[in-house]
Amino acid sequence: MLTTEQLAEYHRDGFLVLKGQISEADICRLEQGFQRNPPLDGTLYDARKLSYPEPGRYTLANNCLKDPDLAFLAEHDQIVPAAAEVLGADPKLSAYVIYDRTPQGAGIPSHNDYKRWRPVGSSMNWVFTTVPFCDFDHSTGQLLVAPGSHHLERIRVGQERPMEVDVPVRPPEDSYVDPELKRGDLLLMNMHLWHQAVGNTSDSHRVGAFNKYAAANAPPATGWFLYDDQVHDALTSVGRSVLARHSNRTIDTTRLLLLREGNDQEVLLLSNPQGQLTLPGGPTFTEKAIADWDAGNYIAALQAAVRDQLSIETPWVSYVGDFPEGDGLCRVYAYTLNGLGFPVRYEGAEWMDRQRLQSAKPDLLGGWEIDALDLWLDDEIVRGKGLTQAQCRVNQYAY
């Protein structure tokens, strides 16, 4: 349980260090799990392919949680309750990542991790939880933070359903401090806090778990990372609640819940060759405009299908949910037309209000379309704007 003073410190500074929260036995157990699972995802942002452990930054992530000696950290009783308190909501795991900066591996320049194209960064309320496996010092490389640089006043309600986030203010380079992280400490860090990592000049590995938890009522705008059922099974019956989504089915299609301003219950539907009514969309593909290890953003595939079917391109969409379709899952996003577009008809399409949707339910492709509508209209869910990687290469705050 965090004290009132600790919560105030977190919200004021954007971070909080809890000393010695993870026991030596737990760190040793994590190291054993890490040794059994050499970095699965290779290097990040390197122009050439490196071979572990050449100097570089390597990650162990995605579904590595199926190893119980790694999985237990995701539900750790010193981490999850603390994350819940700073979030003010039930925490859901959006990323489990162990970084290994090998000897002489370079550092990372100053940045923050709110990113509209990434499942691990596009929630409107998430927290970084860092557990060092070694001391992060002048030799192995400190993790530096800029107190107060999260600037929460940049986040506001706008004219559209998702929240607006203004362009961040980069803090001065001399504003960064060393929180002096030691093996077994726990760092809680706000999603908007600016931070940087110093390179590893030592002869040892700089390893730590850098996990992220989003509030249950603030799903990532691009959609959750989908953990597989083996990850679910590796957690305890209590700890399984930290997973927002898990399935061995793959996300094979993506569809758009398109609504009209002034009538948030009127949805655009198309007829497929089988005579079924469907939301616009189609098969998924993986966008590769930005090199990264996480998956779950299918907005580029959705935009391509909607351009082909309706000749429109929305500036953003926001994740609604994952629903069964065929042998896989369908990732559904939503967007509400603002009434400023050119008033042309969408050929082969039909607008349906909730009553007509209900009567047409036997002809709906999924049968879950009304459930998706209800999720989109739920004012208790805090939404952000999801973008493609290509859009974010230009300016993720421009839309």
N, C-alpha and C positions, 0 to 999 in steps of 0.2 A: 504494500500500500504506500503510495507516494504521499508525502506530507503536503500541506497547503503551500509551504514555502518552495518545495521542489516543483510543484505544478506551476507556480508563479514564475519561477526561474526558467522553466522550459518555455513557457509562452512569451516571456520577455526576451530571452536570448536566442530562442529557436533550437536549443539543445540542452541536454542534461546528462551528466556523467554519474553513473551509480557504480561506486567502486566495489570490486570483488564480488559481483553478483553471481557469476558462474563458477562453480567449484572446480578445484584442480582435477577431481575425478571426472567431471563432465568434460573438461577441456581435453583430457587424455583420451576419453572415449571418442570425442569428435576427431581427434588426430588419428585414431585407429581407423575410423570410418573413412577419413580423407585418404589415408595411405592405401586403402583397398580400392579407391575410386580415383585413379589419376585424372587430372582435369579433362572433362569430357568435351568441352567446348572450344579448346584451343586458345589462341590469343585473340585479343580485342584490338582493333584499329591498327594492326601492324600491316605494313605494305607487303611483307613477305611472310611466307609460312615458316613458323619457328618450330623447333622440336624441343619439347619439354625435357630438361629444365633450362634451356637457353635463356639469357636475360630477357625478361618480358613480363607481361601481366596475363595470367591464365585464370580461367574460371571453371568451377565445378557447379553446375546449376541444373535447371529444368527438373527432370524426374529422378535425380540422384537421391531424392528423399526416400526411395523405396528401401534404402539401407537403414535399418533401425538405429544404427549408431550415428546417423546423421539426422534422421527424422525427428528424434526427440527434442532437438533444439527448437524446431518450429512450434512446439507446444510447451516450451519450457515454462515452469511456474514462476520464474523470475522475470520472464520477458513478456509473455502474453498479458498478464494483468497490468503491467506498466504501460504497455502499448495501448490497452483499452482506456486507461486513465487519461493519457495525453490526447487520444483521439476523441474521447467522449462517446465512444460507441464500441460495439463488439468488433474486434480486429479480425480481418481475413487476410491470409497469406497471399500476397501478390508476387513475391519473388523470394526464392531461397538461393543465395549465391555465396560460395566460398571463393574468395580471391586469393591467389598465390602470386605475389610479386617476387619472382626469383632473384637470387643475388645479382646485383648491378642492374636490375630492372628499373626503367625510367618511371618518373612520377606522373601525375595528372594535373593539368593547370586548373585554375579556379573555375567553378561552375556550380549550378544547382541542378537538381534532378527532376523538376517538374517538366515533363516532356509529353506533348499531346499525341505523339505517334507511338508511344510505348505502353504496353499493358502494365508495366511496373511503374510508370510515371504519370499516367493521365487521370488518376483519381483526383478528386478535389479535396481529399482528406486522407493523407497517409503519412506514415512515420518510418524512418530508417532506424533499424536496430543493429548496432555494430558490436561484435564480440571479438576482440583480438585474441589470437592464439599465442602471441608473443608481445613483448613490449614494443609499442610504436614510438621509437625514439630517434635521435639524430642519426643513428647508424642504419636501422632498418627502414626508417622513413616515417615521419609523423603524419597523422591526419590532422590538418589544420582547418579551423572553422572561423567564420566571421560573425561574431555575436550580433544579433539583431538584424541580420541581412535578409531575413525571410519576408519582411515588409508585407504583412497580411492585409494591410489596407489596400493593396493592389487588387484584391479579390472582391468582387461585388456582384450584386444582382443587376442584370441588364434587361433588355427588351425581349430577349429570347429565353427559352426554358433553361438551357445550361448557364452556368456562372460565367462571368467575364473575368479574365485575368489580364491585367495590363503588363506591359513590358517591364521586366525586372531592372532594378538599379544595381549595377555592378559595384560592389564595395571596394574601397581603396585597398591596395595590396598590403599596406601596413596595418590593416585592421584585423588581420588573421591572428588567431592565438592557438597555442598548443594545449589541448585538453589533457595532455599527459596520460594517454591511454596505456594501461598495463594489461598483461595477460589476465583474462577472466573478468575484466571490467565490462560494463554495458553502457554504450552510448546511445541515447535517444536523440534523433535529429529530425527536425521538421523538413518536409519535402522541398520547401523553397529556400532553405538555408544554403548559402554559398560555402563551399569547402574546396580543399585541394589536398593532394597527396604528394609528399616528398619522395623522391626516388630512393631505392634500396641500395645503399653503398656497402652493405655488410656482406659477409660470406654465408649468411643463413637466409632462409626463406621467410618472407613477411606474409603470414597467413592470417585471415580473419573471416568471420561470417558476417556478411552485409545483407541482412534480410529486410524485407519491406512488408508492412502490414497496412492495408487500406481499411477504412471504416466500412462496416457492412452496408451502410446506407449511402455510400459514395463509391459506386463501382467505377473501375477504369473506363474512360470514355471510349477506348478501343476494344474493351472486353477483357475478361479475366484470362490469365494464363490457365490452360486446361491441364491440370494434373491427372495422371492416369490412376486407375483403380488400385494398383499396387502401392502407390504412395498413400492412398487412403487407408489401405490395410496395414501399412507400417506404423500408423499412428495409433494411439490408444483410443478407446471409445469416447473418452472425453475430449481428447486432442483433435479428433477429426472435425470438430466444429470450426477449426481455423481454415479449412479449405472451403473456398466459395464455390468452386466447381471441380468435379473430377469425373472422368469417364474414359473408357477404352475406345469409345467411338470417336472418330475424327470429325472435325468441322469441315464439311464438304461443300456447303452452300452458304450464301449470305444474302439477306434480303433487307429491303428498306420499308419501314413503316412511314409512309409519306402522308402528312396531314396538311389541312389548309388552315391558315390563320383565321380566327373568328369562329371556327367550329372545330375544336380540337378532337372531336369524335368522328370526323369524316375522313375516311382512309381511302387511298387509291389502290385499286385491284386490277390485275390483268387476267385474261383468260388464256390458259395454256392449250396446246393441241388436244389434250384429253378432256377439255371442257371444264377443267377445274379452275377456281379462282385463286390467284397467287399474288403475293406481294412482289413488286419488281425486284430483280436480283438474279443470281445465278451461281455457277460454280466458283469456288475459291481458288486463289493462287497466292503465292508468297511474293510480296514486293521485296525488292533487293536494292532499293535506292540508298539505304543507309546500312552499313555493316553492323549487325548486332546479333546477340544470341537468343533474345527472347522472341516468342511467337504469340500470335493471337490477334494481330491487327489485320483485318481483311477489308479495310475500307477501300483500298485501291481496286480490289476485285469488284466490290460493290459499285464503285463509281463507274468502272468500265461497263458493267452490265446495264446500269441505269442510263448512261449516255446512249447506249445502243438501243434500249427499249423506249426511252422517253425523250431523248435529246435534251436532257438537262444535266447540270452538274451542281450539286449542292456544295457550299463552301466548307461545310463540316457535317458530321453526323455524330450521334451519341449512342453508345451501347445500350440495348434494352435487355437482351437475354439470349440464351441458347435453347433451342427447341428441337425435337426429333424431326428428321426429314429423311425418308428413305432409310438406308442402312447407317446413316451418319447423323450429324447434328447440323443445324442451321443457326448461324450467328446473325441476330437481327439488330439492326441499328434504326434510328428514327431521325426525322427532320420535319419541322413544320414550315411550310411555305409562308412567307411574310406578306404576300399580297402585292409586292412591288415588281413582280416578274411580268413579262409580256403575256397577256391573257389569251393563250392559244389552247386548243383542245389537245388532249393526249389521246391519240388514236388507239382504239382497242382497249381503252382503260375506262374504268367506271369508279366514281366516288360513292362510297357507302357509309352511312352513319351507323351507329351502334345497333339500332333496331334492325336495319337491313343485314348487317353482318350476322346478327343472331339468327335470322331466318335463313340466311345463305350458308350457315355453318356446315351442312352436309356436303356442300360443294367446295368448301375451302380446302386447299391442298394440305395444310397442316392441322387445322382444327384448333390451333393455339393462338390464332391471330387476335382474338378478343383478349386473351390473357396478356399478350404483348402490348396491346393498347392500354390496358389497365396499368401495366408497369410504367409505361411512358407518362401517363397522366398522374402518377402517384407523386404528390408534392412532398412526401417525406424523403424521397430519394434525391440526393444532391448530385447534379450532373455537370460534367465538363464537356468540352468540345474535342472530338476525336478527328485527327487529320491523317492523311497519308504521309509516308516518309518523304515523298517528293515535295509535297507542300511545305514540310517542315525544313527541308534543306534550304528553302528560300527565307521563310520567317514563320515560325510556329505561332506567333502572336498576331499575324496579319489578318486573321479571319474572324 
